[in-house]
Amino acid sequence: QVQLVESGGALVQPGGSLRLSCVASGIFFSRFGMGWYRQAPGKQRELVATITTDDRTNYADSVKGRFTVSRDNAKRTVYLQMNSLKPEDTAVYFCNAQSQFREFWGKGTLVTVSS
């Protein structure tokens, strides 16, 4: 059974930092591209950041320079370091695993940026 379990979401003040984690089980982790997406209330899910099997990264323009995605294949974990958080970063953050033929999603973790 494939599971992607996110953690690290919290209430944080503007300008603060958080690190999200996503632990994968049931997949050959190193063979999957991993990504973080988010969905704010009333909005569509959008890409935040992705990291390929060979550690190439891609970011949404809105988070470039503030967020960093990384992976640890030994721990089957992908991370999202979020700095300089803004209220508009408030959303449920979802972990995604994708290979040529398969795609999986986690259930999400809530990040709220508010004073």
RODOTI-197006 format. One record per residue (C-alpha): residue in one letter; z, x negated, y negated. Coordinates in nm, 2 decimals, decimal comma, m for minus. Layout:
N
{r->A	c3->Z	c1->X	c2->Y};
...
REM end
This chain:
115
{r->Q	c3->0,00	c1->0,00	c2->0,00};
{r->V	c3->m0,10	c1->m0,14	c2->m0,34};
{r->Q	c3->0,15	c1->m0,14	c2->m0,61};
{r->L	c3->0,15	c1->m0,26	c2->m0,97};
{r->V	c3->0,49	c1->m0,24	c2->m1,13};
{r->E	c3->0,53	c1->m0,30	c2->m1,50};
{r->S	c3->0,86	c1->m0,39	c2->m1,67};
{r->G	c3->0,98	c1->m0,51	c2->m2,01};
{r->G	c3->0,91	c1->m0,22	c2->m2,23};
{r->A	c3->1,17	c1->m0,14	c2->m2,49};
{r->L	c3->1,25	c1->m0,03	c2->m2,84};
{r->V	c3->1,20	c1->m0,32	c2->m3,08};
{r->Q	c3->1,19	c1->m0,35	c2->m3,46};
{r->P	c3->0,88	c1->m0,44	c2->m3,65};
{r->G	c3->0,82	c1->m0,81	c2->m3,64};
{r->G	c3->1,00	c1->m0,85	c2->m3,31};
{r->S	c3->0,88	c1->m0,97	c2->m2,97};
{r->L	c3->0,86	c1->m0,85	c2->m2,62};
{r->R	c3->0,73	c1->m0,98	c2->m2,29};
{r->L	c3->0,59	c1->m0,74	c2->m2,04};
{r->S	c3->0,56	c1->m0,83	c2->m1,67};
{r->C	c3->0,35	c1->m0,67	c2->m1,39};
{r->V	c3->0,42	c1->m0,76	c2->m1,03};
{r->A	c3->0,15	c1->m0,68	c2->m0,78};
{r->S	c3->0,19	c1->m0,61	c2->m0,41};
{r->G	c3->m0,06	c1->m0,52	c2->m0,14};
{r->I	c3->m0,35	c1->m0,71	c2->m0,29};
{r->F	c3->m0,48	c1->m1,07	c2->m0,27};
{r->F	c3->m0,36	c1->m1,13	c2->m0,63};
{r->S	c3->m0,55	c1->m1,45	c2->m0,71};
{r->R	c3->m0,88	c1->m1,27	c2->m0,64};
{r->F	c3->m0,82	c1->m1,00	c2->m0,89};
{r->G	c3->m0,89	c1->m1,00	c2->m1,26};
{r->M	c3->m0,58	c1->m0,86	c2->m1,44};
{r->G	c3->m0,55	c1->m0,67	c2->m1,76};
{r->W	c3->m0,32	c1->m0,48	c2->m1,99};
{r->Y	c3->m0,42	c1->m0,15	c2->m2,15};
{r->R	c3->m0,22	c1->0,08	c2->m2,37};
{r->Q	c3->m0,22	c1->0,45	c2->m2,46};
{r->A	c3->m0,06	c1->0,58	c2->m2,77};
{r->P	c3->0,04	c1->0,94	c2->m2,81};
{r->G	c3->m0,27	c1->1,16	c2->m2,87};
{r->K	c3->m0,51	c1->0,87	c2->m2,82};
{r->Q	c3->m0,73	c1->0,73	c2->m2,55};
{r->R	c3->m0,63	c1->0,44	c2->m2,33};
{r->E	c3->m0,76	c1->0,11	c2->m2,48};
{r->L	c3->m0,79	c1->m0,24	c2->m2,36};
{r->V	c3->m0,53	c1->m0,49	c2->m2,49};
{r->A	c3->m0,60	c1->m0,81	c2->m2,30};
{r->T	c3->m0,75	c1->m0,93	c2->m1,98};
{r->I	c3->m0,73	c1->m1,25	c2->m1,78};
{r->T	c3->m0,98	c1->m1,35	c2->m1,51};
{r->T	c3->m0,93	c1->m1,52	c2->m1,18};
{r->D	c3->m1,00	c1->m1,85	c2->m1,35};
{r->D	c3->m0,77	c1->m1,78	c2->m1,65};
{r->R	c3->m1,03	c1->m1,69	c2->m1,90};
{r->T	c3->m0,88	c1->m1,44	c2->m2,15};
{r->N	c3->m1,00	c1->m1,17	c2->m2,37};
{r->Y	c3->m0,82	c1->m0,97	c2->m2,64};
{r->A	c3->m0,86	c1->m0,66	c2->m2,85};
{r->D	c3->m0,92	c1->m0,75	c2->m3,21};
{r->S	c3->m0,60	c1->m0,57	c2->m3,31};
{r->V	c3->m0,38	c1->m0,80	c2->m3,11};
{r->K	c3->m0,56	c1->m1,14	c2->m3,14};
{r->G	c3->m0,32	c1->m1,41	c2->m3,26};
{r->R	c3->m0,02	c1->m1,20	c2->m3,18};
{r->F	c3->m0,04	c1->m1,13	c2->m2,80};
{r->T	c3->m0,09	c1->m1,37	c2->m2,51};
{r->V	c3->m0,18	c1->m1,28	c2->m2,16};
{r->S	c3->m0,10	c1->m1,51	c2->m1,87};
{r->R	c3->m0,07	c1->m1,50	c2->m1,49};
{r->D	c3->0,13	c1->m1,67	c2->m1,22};
{r->N	c3->m0,05	c1->m1,64	c2->m0,89};
{r->A	c3->0,24	c1->m1,78	c2->m0,69};
{r->K	c3->0,46	c1->m1,49	c2->m0,83};
{r->R	c3->0,18	c1->m1,23	c2->m0,82};
{r->T	c3->0,26	c1->m1,15	c2->m1,17};
{r->V	c3->0,07	c1->m1,11	c2->m1,50};
{r->Y	c3->0,25	c1->m1,13	c2->m1,83};
{r->L	c3->0,19	c1->m1,00	c2->m2,18};
{r->Q	c3->0,38	c1->m1,19	c2->m2,45};
{r->M	c3->0,38	c1->m0,97	c2->m2,77};
{r->N	c3->0,48	c1->m1,12	c2->m3,10};
{r->S	c3->0,49	c1->m0,99	c2->m3,46};
{r->L	c3->0,50	c1->m0,63	c2->m3,32};
{r->K	c3->0,38	c1->m0,35	c2->m3,55};
{r->P	c3->0,46	c1->0,02	c2->m3,54};
{r->E	c3->0,09	c1->0,08	c2->m3,44};
{r->D	c3->0,16	c1->m0,12	c2->m3,12};
{r->T	c3->0,38	c1->0,17	c2->m3,00};
{r->A	c3->0,23	c1->0,29	c2->m2,67};
{r->V	c3->0,26	c1->0,31	c2->m2,30};
{r->Y	c3->0,13	c1->m0,02	c2->m2,16};
{r->F	c3->m0,05	c1->m0,02	c2->m1,83};
{r->C	c3->m0,13	c1->m0,30	c2->m1,59};
{r->N	c3->m0,47	c1->m0,31	c2->m1,43};
{r->A	c3->m0,61	c1->m0,51	c2->m1,14};
{r->Q	c3->m0,98	c1->m0,53	c2->m1,08};
{r->S	c3->m1,21	c1->m0,69	c2->m0,83};
{r->Q	c3->m1,58	c1->m0,64	c2->m0,76};
{r->F	c3->m1,51	c1->m0,33	c2->m0,55};
{r->R	c3->m1,16	c1->m0,22	c2->m0,62};
{r->E	c3->m0,94	c1->m0,12	c2->m0,92};
{r->F	c3->m0,58	c1->m0,03	c2->m0,94};
{r->W	c3->m0,34	c1->0,08	c2->m1,21};
{r->G	c3->0,04	c1->0,07	c2->m1,26};
{r->K	c3->0,24	c1->0,36	c2->m1,39};
{r->G	c3->0,31	c1->0,20	c2->m1,73};
{r->T	c3->0,60	c1->0,09	c2->m1,94};
{r->L	c3->0,68	c1->0,22	c2->m2,28};
{r->V	c3->0,69	c1->0,00	c2->m2,59};
{r->T	c3->0,83	c1->0,15	c2->m2,91};
{r->V	c3->0,81	c1->m0,04	c2->m3,23};
{r->S	c3->1,03	c1->0,12	c2->m3,50};
{r->S	c3->1,31	c1->0,04	c2->m3,74};
REM end
